[in-house]
Amino acid sequence: MFGSLQEQQEQGQLLLPWLRILDSPQGCQQVVDIVCDNPLQFIQDKIRLSIGNPRNYDPEGPKRKREEERMRGEQAKQAEAEAKKKEEEEASRTEREMKKQNDARKLARLQEEEREALHLRSLPMRKYLIENVLPTLTRGLQEVAKVRPEDPIDYLAEYLFNADPQQN
């Protein structure tokens, strides 16, 4: 009766005297009569206006949706776990830095206390050296500078052995 659909499209006209669409399994039918010289797109637009956009009934759709939901849930859990891990690492790093700073402050304070203690302990020794040893040692060094002996260390040692600490 009519040529193939492809031949009709090539000629630029498509004649469909009627189109039956089954709307439900009970057999409800809708008849759309289309006779025109327009291309297939025009006919598809007419059908869409008449019965609406196409609906695909996919028996695997709910299963796919459940799978997608499950995957999204897993991804969300994974992202949450990664965020928690990063947060814990950040907290650990911050804690280590705080401990390091605290240790540095303690070390600086201990070093300062140690210097002060050493200084305080050295005061009596300094006083003793200044009062008792340095006057005799200074006179001995002056004597070594005047005489200029062959062995200055031995000469200074002999001077210190023979020196009277009570002499001024």
C-alpha positions as CSV (number, residue, x, y, z in Angstrom):
1,M,0.0,0.0,0.0
2,F,2.6,2.6,1.1
3,G,6.3,2.4,0.4
4,S,8.8,1.9,3.2
5,L,9.1,4.6,5.8
6,Q,12.6,5.4,4.7
7,E,11.4,5.9,1.0
8,Q,8.6,8.2,2.2
9,Q,11.0,10.2,4.3
10,E,13.4,10.6,1.3
11,Q,10.6,11.9,-0.8
12,G,9.8,14.5,1.8
13,Q,6.4,13.2,2.7
14,L,5.1,10.7,5.2
15,L,1.5,9.6,5.0
16,L,0.2,7.8,8.1
17,P,-3.6,7.5,7.8
18,W,-3.9,6.4,11.4
19,L,-1.8,5.6,14.4
20,R,-3.0,3.4,17.2
21,I,-1.4,3.6,20.6
22,L,-2.1,1.2,23.4
23,D,-2.2,3.2,26.5
24,S,-2.6,0.4,29.0
25,P,-2.7,-3.4,29.2
26,Q,-6.5,-3.4,29.4
27,G,-6.6,-2.3,25.7
28,C,-7.5,1.4,25.9
29,Q,-6.7,2.8,22.5
30,Q,-6.2,6.2,21.2
31,V,-6.3,6.8,17.5
32,V,-4.4,9.7,15.9
33,D,-5.0,10.4,12.3
34,I,-2.1,12.2,10.6
35,V,-1.9,12.9,6.9
36,C,0.7,15.4,5.9
37,D,3.7,16.1,3.8
38,N,5.8,17.0,6.8
39,P,8.8,15.1,8.0
40,L,8.9,12.6,10.8
41,Q,9.8,15.3,13.5
42,F,6.5,17.1,12.9
43,I,4.6,13.9,13.3
44,Q,6.4,13.1,16.5
45,D,5.6,16.5,17.8
46,K,1.9,16.0,17.1
47,I,1.9,12.7,18.9
48,R,3.7,14.2,21.9
49,L,1.1,17.0,22.0
50,S,-1.7,14.4,21.9
51,I,-0.4,11.8,24.3
52,G,2.5,13.4,26.1
53,N,6.2,12.7,26.2
54,P,7.3,9.1,25.8
55,R,7.5,6.9,29.0
56,N,9.8,4.0,29.2
57,Y,8.7,1.3,31.5
58,D,12.0,-0.2,32.8
59,P,11.6,-3.3,35.0
60,E,15.3,-2.8,36.1
61,G,14.7,0.9,37.0
62,P,13.9,0.4,40.7
63,K,16.8,-2.0,41.1
64,R,19.2,0.5,39.4
65,K,17.8,3.3,41.6
66,R,18.4,1.2,44.8
67,E,21.9,0.4,43.5
68,E,22.6,4.1,42.9
69,E,21.2,5.0,46.3
70,R,23.5,2.4,47.9
71,M,26.5,3.7,46.0
72,R,25.7,7.3,47.0
73,G,25.4,6.1,50.6
74,E,28.7,4.3,50.4
75,Q,30.4,7.3,48.8
76,A,28.9,9.5,51.5
77,K,30.2,7.2,54.2
78,Q,33.6,7.0,52.6
79,A,33.7,10.8,52.3
80,E,32.7,11.1,55.9
81,A,35.4,8.6,57.0
82,E,38.0,10.5,55.0
83,A,36.9,13.8,56.5
84,K,37.0,12.3,60.0
85,K,40.5,10.9,59.3
86,K,41.7,14.3,58.1
87,E,40.2,15.9,61.1
88,E,41.9,13.5,63.4
89,E,45.2,14.0,61.6
90,E,44.8,17.7,61.9
91,A,44.0,17.5,65.6
92,S,47.0,15.2,66.1
93,R,49.3,17.5,64.2
94,T,48.0,20.5,66.1
95,E,48.5,18.6,69.4
96,R,52.1,17.7,68.4
97,E,52.9,21.3,67.5
98,M,51.4,22.5,70.8
99,K,53.5,19.9,72.7
100,K,56.6,20.9,70.7
101,Q,56.1,24.6,71.5
102,N,55.5,23.8,75.2
103,D,58.6,21.6,75.3
104,A,60.6,24.4,73.7
105,R,59.3,26.9,76.3
106,K,60.2,24.5,79.1
107,L,63.7,23.9,77.7
108,A,64.3,27.7,77.4
109,R,63.1,28.2,81.0
110,L,65.3,25.4,82.3
111,Q,68.4,26.7,80.4
112,E,67.8,30.1,81.9
113,E,67.4,28.7,85.4
114,E,70.6,26.7,84.9
115,R,72.5,29.7,83.8
116,E,71.3,31.7,86.8
117,A,72.2,28.9,89.2
118,L,75.7,28.5,87.6
119,H,76.2,32.3,87.9
120,L,75.1,32.2,91.6
121,R,77.4,29.2,92.4
122,S,80.3,30.9,90.6
123,L,80.1,34.1,92.6
124,P,81.8,32.7,95.7
125,M,84.5,31.1,93.6
126,R,85.1,34.3,91.7
127,K,85.4,36.2,94.9
128,Y,87.9,33.7,96.2
129,L,89.9,33.8,93.0
130,I,89.9,37.6,92.8
131,E,91.0,38.0,96.5
132,N,93.5,35.2,96.8
133,V,94.8,33.9,93.5
134,L,94.8,36.7,91.0
135,P,97.1,39.2,92.8
136,T,99.9,36.6,93.1
137,L,99.3,35.2,89.6
138,T,99.3,38.8,88.2
139,R,102.7,39.6,89.8
140,G,104.0,36.3,88.5
141,L,102.9,37.0,85.0
142,Q,104.5,40.5,85.2
143,E,107.7,38.9,86.4
144,V,107.6,36.4,83.4
145,A,107.1,39.4,81.0
146,K,110.1,41.3,82.5
147,V,112.6,38.3,82.6
148,R,111.5,36.5,79.4
149,P,112.8,33.1,80.4
150,E,113.4,30.1,78.1
151,D,110.6,28.1,79.7
152,P,107.9,30.7,80.9
153,I,105.6,28.0,82.3
154,D,108.2,26.5,84.5
155,Y,109.5,29.9,85.6
156,L,105.9,30.9,86.5
157,A,105.3,27.7,88.4
158,E,108.6,28.2,90.4
159,Y,107.6,31.8,91.1
160,L,104.2,30.7,92.4
161,F,105.8,28.0,94.7
162,N,108.2,30.6,96.2
163,A,105.7,33.5,96.4
164,D,104.4,34.4,99.8
165,P,100.6,34.9,99.5
166,Q,100.7,37.3,102.5
167,Q,102.9,39.7,100.6
168,N,101.2,42.6,98.9
